[in-house]
């Protein structure tokens, strides 16, 4: 089952909250996160962009760029 863009955004937000809530391990005084927060945030931003594009397409809004014909 493929997830919708909104479901993907929700999953990334859940992962981000889990990491921020302290899902980590400590070795020799160093705390290491099991997940990479920067990667999670980048994934969330990507899916938020996709969701915004999907919503704009449904609303009939332009995609943000257009092509010019100079002939």
N, C-alpha and C positions, 0 to 999 in steps of 0.2 A: 504494500500500500504506500503510495507516494504521499508525502506530507505537503500541505499547502505552505505558501510563503509565510502566512501568519503563524502556523504551527512551528515552522523552523525558527522564526523570531522568538516565539515563546520558549522553545527549547534552549536557544542560546542565552536568553535571559535567565532561565532556571540554572544553567551551568555557571553563568557569571555570579549569580547570587550564592551558589554553593561554594565557589572558590572564595568569594569575599567573606563568607561565613566561617572560613577557616579550615577547609579541607586541605590539610597539609601533613607533612611528616618531618620530624626533626632528627638529624644525624650529626652527632658531634657538635652540638650547639648551633648548627645551621638549620634553618627552616626552609624546606623545599616544597613547593606546591606540586601536587601530582598533575594538575592541569596547567596549561599555559594560558594565563589570563589575557595576554595580548592577542593570542590566536583566537580565543573565544570572542573577544571584543571585535576583532576584525571580521570574524564570521557573522556576528550579529549585525554589524554595519552593512555587510554585503546583502544579507537577507532583508534588512530594512529597506535598502535601495530597491531590491527586487519587488518587495511588497508595495512600495510607493509607485513603482512603474506599473505594476499590475492594476493598482487602484486607479491610476491616471488613465490607463488604457480603457478600463471599464467605464470610467466617467466621460470618455471621449476627448480627453485633454491631449494636446500635442505631446510628442515624446521628448521635447526639449531641444530638438535640432530640426533643421529643414535643409533641403537641397536647393541650390540656386541654379538656374539655367541662364547663362550669359550670352546666349545666341540670339 
